[in-house]
Structures are given as structure tokens and as C-alpha cells.
Amino acid sequence: GQIFIDGKEVVIRSPKDALDYKIGMVHQHFKLVDVFSATENIILGLDEGKFNVKKSAERIKKISEQYGFDIDPNKKIYEMSVSEKQTVEIIKVLYRGADILILDEPTAALDPIAEQEMYLKYADFTKGKSSVFISHRLASTRFCDRIIMIENGTLTETGTHAQLMAQGGKYAELFELQSSYYNDKGGAD
């Protein structure tokens, strides 16, 4: 496909291109440098003339406090839980000033408590930004302003959670199927 911003096509061939357009991506499978601290991973690849580790750690702490993330900027990646590592990825896009956030299954490796905390923070850290939240877990779509159901590469349904449930289409069918494992309607004893 193509990406357009203000009617102009955007071509992204490298992470630097994405930064130039202020697009931040949080991937399901991400790579951090284990022996580096959270701060070092967040500023990795940025212009070293503009950023230094001490100043960056202070800014990361401020962003963490602003959005309610519990992260030690000086902690080494190998000392972190999966949830903390995912938080580093989210803070990285916020630190870099991304106006457009693309989150691809950002909670896939999180435990249910960490996942719920992330959903509760989502509205705060995406305020004033455009965001795309990609997920196969339909419970995560309830907080989204607009849901786009794609099936076999085709847009099949769009609306809010309530609208799509009322339509009774494929989205509603899949939502009911997934939720059946969490209530008395289904699942093994």
C-alpha cells in the first residue's frame, strides 16, 4: 500500500525516514541491545550531538512519570521483564516525538495485568496523536475510537465496538468466540 500525509505520498525505506515523518512504531517482536541501559536503547541511532545519556535519562524519567510508566532509565535490558522491555519500546517512540504511532500487537507478550495497565495508559500517551493499534485480541479493541476489520486483505467492517457488535457480522462473531474462553459459555473446565 501507500502512506499519505497531508495528501503527499510518504516513502519509508529506513528507520530514519520514519523518524523524519515523525512515525513511531512499536513492533510485536522488537530488538533491544541487552547490555545497554533503557536510556541507551532509546537514544540509539539518534544524533549524538543533540542527545546525551544523562540528559536523556532525565527526559525519559519525565516521560515515564507523565504517562505512569514504571521504568528505571539506567537499568540494563537484560535485567528487565518482558513488560519493562515493551515499555522501553513505547517510551522510545514518545521520546522521539512521534506524532503517528503504529503499535503492532504491542501487548502480545504481556501478562494480563501489564496488558490492562497498558490499555489504561493508551489514551494518555496517544492524546493529540494519530495511532493505529493492530491486534488479533479483540478485547483490546474496546478502547479504540474506530475499529477496522480486515479479512483476507479486504476491509470488511468499520465502526466502534458497540456498532460492530450491533451489526452482528464477523467482528461480533470473533469477539464472542474469543470472549467465550473467559466466561461460562465455553472453554474447558
N, C-alpha and C positions, 0 to 999 in steps of 0.2 A: 503494500500500500504506500500511500504518500502521507506526509505530515505537512500541514499548512498552518502558519502563524500569521495572523492579520492578512490573509489572502496570499501570502508568499510561501512557495514551497521551501521546506527545510530539509536539507540533506545531511544526515548524520552518519559519518564514516568512522568516527573515533570518539572516545570519551571527551576529548577536548571540544569537539563540535557540540556535543550535548551541553557542556558547560557554557559554551558561547551563547547558546539559546536558552540558558537557564532551565534546562530539563534535568531533573534528578531522578535516577532510577534505583529502586530497591528490588533486588532480584531474590527469587526463591533460593537459588544456590549462589552464594556470594563467596568471595575470597578475600580474606584479610591476612596480613602478614603476622604470623603468630608471635614472633619475637619483638614486634613493635608494640607500643602502647596504643590505647584508643586514639589519643591525640595524633600520634604519628601516622596511624592508618587514615584518619580523617583528612589530614593535610597532605597526604602522599599524592604527588603529582601536581600540586599547586605551585604557583610561582613562589619560590623560596624567598625572593626579595620582599614579598608582601606579607608573608606569614612566618612567624617563628613559634617554636614549640611552647614556650612559656606563655606568650600572649594567646596562642591558640587554645591552650588548656584552660585559660581563664574564660575565653569566649565559649568553649564547649560546656564548661560548668554552668555558665549563664543560660545557655540554650537548654541544657538539661533541667535546670530549675524552672525555667519559664514554662516548659511543657510537661513537667512532672516525671521526667525520666531519671532513674537512679543509676548513674554511671560515674565511675571514677576515671577521669581522663588520663590518669597516669598508669592505670592498670594494664598489664600486658595481656594481649589477646589470648594467649594460651592459658591464662588464669581465669578466663571468663566462661560463663554458661552460654548456651546457645541463645537464650533470651537477651543476655547482655550484648552478644555479638550482633544480633539483629538490631538492637537499639543503636549500636555504633553505626550501622548502615543507614538508619533513619536520620540520625544526627548529622551524618556526613552530607546528606542532601540538603538538610536545613542549614548547616554551616556554610555551604557553598552558595546559598541564596537562591535555590531553585524556585522558580515560580510555577513550574509544571512538574507534578510528581506522578511517576508511574510506579506503582507498587505491585509486583508480580508475586502472588502468593506469599506476602511478607510474614504471615503467621504460621506457615506450614510446619515449621519445626518447633513451635512454641507449645508449652503446656497450656491447658485450658485457662488457668488463672492469668498467665502472662498474655495470652491471646485476648482475654476480656479487657485487661488493662490497656492494651494497645488500641482496641476499638473505642474505649472511653476517651483516649487521648487524640484519636484521629481527627475529630472536628477542630480541636485546638491547633494542631500543627499543620492542618491544611487550610486554615482560615485565610482568605484573601488569595488563595492559590487555586489552580485547576489541578484536579487529581483524578487518576484512573486507578482503580483498585481491582486487580484481576484475581478471581478466586473460583475454585470449584466447590468450596464450602459455602453453601447458600445462606447459612446462618449469619455469615459475615456481611451479607448484602443489606441487611435490615437498616443499617445506619446511612446508607448511600442515598443521595438525592435523586439519582436516576440509575436504573439498572438496565443494562443492555444484555440480552440473552443472545448468544451466538451459538448456532448449531450447524455443524458441517461447513464452517466458513461463511455462513449466512446469518445476518441479523434477523432473528425471528420474533422477538418481543422486546418492548421497551416500556418503562414506566417505573413507578415506585413499587416497593414491596407490596403494599396494600393493593395497588392497582393490578399488579401481575397475579396476585393470589385470587383476586375477584374474577379475573379473566378465565382462570381455571385451565390455562394452557400448560405447555411443557415446563415452564419455570415452576408453577404451582405443583405439578406432578413431582418434579425432582426435589423441591423443598419438602414436600410431605414425605417422600421416600427417605430423605436424609434425616428428617426430624423423627421418623418412626423408631430409630435406634435409641432415641433419648426419652421415649415415653412408653406407655403401656401398649401401644398399637403394634409393636413389632420388636424384633431383636431376640436373641437367645436369652434364656433365663440363666 
